[in-house]
Amino acid sequence: MKIPDEDIRACAADWKTKGHAQATWRSYERHLKAFRSQGHTLSLLEAREWLAGKKSVHEARMAGRALKHYSKWSSEEYDEVDEYAKLLLPKQPPATKNTVATLEDVEKLLAVCTRSSDEIENFLALRDAALVHVFACTGCRLGEVSRMNVSDLDTTTKTITLPKTKNGDVRRTQLTADAMRAIRRYQRVAPPISELVLFVTWTNRRMSADAIRKAITRRCKAAGVNITPHSFRRGFAMLWLRRGGSETHLMTIAGWKTHSMVGRYVKAVAGEEALLEQARIFDN
């Protein structure tokens, strides 16, 4: 049996009632509808084959989470067996799992964003440098950076407003002087649409989250750095706490609702941080 449209609507309503992030549900809904439109039924074998055909591990994991969530909701709603309880998600590549972007990583990435006499290459270099600066100094999510508009940017206060965030709340974040300078340099060579949209492609379109991910991946390969766009968010959190920032204000800037999220983001390098704190406490 294919996923009924009324079930998708009911599942969406349940998700919203529980206060989960609407941005996540929009992604889930897109995958559920794609699964149904391609003629697939609620079969474990079909689900496994569908995920195996995805272009990237990230896309397959998100699609798998969508199917598993719907299956769990359906089993509870209709008191039936959870068809996808045994559906395993593809594993993340070891080199990029829970990685943290360090200041050294940022410097290496900026070093390969070199200006060029070629018009297109010069545009890409300046744009990607601005992307790296924004990710590093704000800790914003990939989707949030993709949705940034020029009107959200306040050059006087060096802040940018994020009206569409994962949890639905509007928040502001600060940009460094280097980030502002990189944005201005990029805007001087950007296509006309950049008057409205902050990050665009050479073909004059808003950069999708996937396009930004590919741009960062390309620079990482050139710089010999194994990180992802989300690594900047972990690095931002670690640097904030390492320099004495409070967890409460970090939650506000990062857009987190609970303190458990702070712990989740620093877990990847908890051992190293514990050693640094021990040395700070006991060394005279």
N, C-alpha and C positions, 0 to 999 in steps of 0.2 A: 504494500500500500504506500502511495506517495504521501508526503507531508501535506495535510489539508491547510488551506489558507486561513481558515478560522482558528486552527491550532496555533499558527504563527502569531496571529493577533492576540490570542489568549495568553500565549507565552510571553509576548511583549508586555502585556498589561501586568502580568505577575512580576516580571523583571522590574518594571517601573515602580510598582507598589512596594517592593523590597528595597527601593532606593539605590539600586546598582547604577553604575555609570552608563548613561545613554549612548555614549560614543561606542562603547563595547557592544551594546545590543545592536546598533546600526550595522556593525561589522558582522555580527552573528546572523542578523536577518538577511544580509546580502548573500552570505554563504548558504543559508538554508534555502533561499529562493533559487539560487543557482543549482543546488543539488536537486531540487524538485524539477526545475525547468529542463534539466538534462535527462529527465526520465528515470531517475534513480528511485528505488523503493527502499523502505527501511530494512535493508539487509546488511548484515555485518560485512559480508564479502564485498558488496557493492561499495560500501563506505570505505573499506580498506583500499580498494582499487582506485576510487575517486581521489583519495588523499595521496596515493602513490603517483598520480598523474599531475600533481601540482608543480608549478615551476620552481618554487622555493620552499625551504623548510619552514620559514616564517609563515607563509601563506597556508601551508598544509597544517601547521599546528593551530592556527586560528580557525580554519575550517573544521578541524577535528574537535576543537573545544565547542564550537557552535553545535555540531551534531550531538556531542555528549551532553551538553546542557539541555538541548531539546528533548533528547531521549529520557533523561532523568526526570524532567518536568512532566513528560507524557506518562511515564510509568507511575508517578505519584498522582497525576490528575485522573487517570483511568484505572488505577490499581492493576497495572499490568507489569510484565517483565521489562526491565531496562535493557533494551536491545543492544545498546552501545556501551554497556558497563565494561566490557572487555576490549573496547576499541582503544588501541594504544596510539599515542601521538608520536610523530617522528621525533627523534632526539635532535637536540641542537648540536651543531658542530662544537667539539671541545674547545677549539681556539677562541670562540666568541661567547661561550656560555658565562654569564655573570661577570663579564670583563668590566674593568673600570678605566675610564679615560684619565690618564694622569696629565700633569702640566707638560711633561716631556712629550707625551703623545700629541698634545695640541700643537706644540712647537714644531714637531716633525711634519704634521699635516699642513700647517701654514707654510712650511718651507718648500713644499712641493706645489703650492698654489702660486707659481711664479708668473709674472706678467710676460706677455708675448707680443711680438709684432703682428701676429695673426689675429684678426679681429675676433673670430669666434673663440679661439683658445684664450685670448685675453679676457673676454667676457666670462668664460667658464671659470678661469682662475680667480678673478675678483669676486664672482658670485660664491664660489665654494669657500673662499677665505671668509667671507661674511657669514656663511652658514656655520662654519667651524667656530667662529667667535660667538655667535648667538647661542649655539648649543652649549658651549663651554661655560659661558658666564651667566646663563639663565637656568640651565637644567630642564628646559622645556621638553615636553614629549614631542615625538616625531610629527604626529598629527597636528599639534598646536603650531609648530613651526610652518607646516604646510599651509595652514589657514591664515597666517599673518598677512595683514593688509597695511599699506602705507598709512592709512588713516588711524591705525592703532598705535602708531609710533609718535611719541612726544619728544621732539629734539631738544626742547628746553630743559626738561627734567631727566632726559636720557632714560625714559621708561617706555615699555610697550605693554598695552592692555590686551589681555587674552579673553575675548568675549565668549568664545566657544571652547570650553575645556572638557576633559573627560568626565568630571563629576557635575558639569552643568553650571558651575559657579564662575563668575567673572573675577579675574584677578590681574594684578599688575606685577611686572618684574623689571628689575633694573638692568641696564646695559652698561658695560664698561666704556671708557673713552676709546679704547682700541676697537671695540665692537662697532661703535658709532662711526668711527673713521672708516672702518672696512665697509660698512653699509653705504656711506656716502661715495666711496670710490667705486663700488659696484653699481650704484644707481646712475652714475655718470655715463656708463656704457650700456645700460640695460635697455631693452625694447620699450615701446610706448606703454604697454600694459602695466609696466612697473610703477606707473604713476598711481595705480590702484592696488596692485598685488605686490607684495614685498619680494618674494622669491619666484622667479619665472624661468622658463626654458628659453633657449635661443630662438625657438619658433613662436615666441610671444604667447605662451600659455602658462597658467599657474602650475608650479611644480607640485605634483602629487606626492604623497608620502613615499610611494615606491620610487619615484624619480629622485627624491632627496636621498633615500637609502642607497640607491645605485651611485649617486654622485659621491657620497661619503665613502662607500666601498672602493670606488675607483681611486680616490685619494689615499685611502689606507693601504691599498696594494702598492701604490707608488712610493709611499713613505715607509713601507715595511712594518706597519702597525696593525695589530689584530684586534680591532674594536668595532662596535656597531653604533648607530646613532643613540641607542639607549645607554651605551656605556658613558656618554657625557653626563647623563642624569645621575648615574651612580657616582661618577667622579665629582660632580657638583656637590652632592650630599656629603661625601667624605671630606672634601676641602672645607665646606661650611663648618662641619663639626670640629675638624682638626684645627681650624683657626679661631675656635671659641664661640662660634655661633650657637644660639639656643635651638633645641629641638622644636619648640613651639613656633618660633619664627620660620624655621626651615619648613615646617608643615604648611604654613601660610603661603610661602613663596612657591613651594613645590606643588601645592594643591592637594595635599593629603588630609584625610579626615581623622585618622587615628595614629597614635604613636607607634603602633605595630609596623606601619609602613616604613618608618625610619629604620627600625631594626632589620626589616627585610632588605633594604637597600645597602646597608653596611655589612650584612652578613658575609658577603663574598670576600671581604678582606678583614674580617673580625680579628683573626689571629695576629695580623700585622699591627692593627691598631691597638690591640691589647698590649703588645710588646712595647710600642711607643709610649703608651700611657704608663706602663710599669716603670719604664726608664725615667719618665718625667717625674713620677712620684718619689722614687727611691734614690735616684742619682743626686748627689750633692755637688 
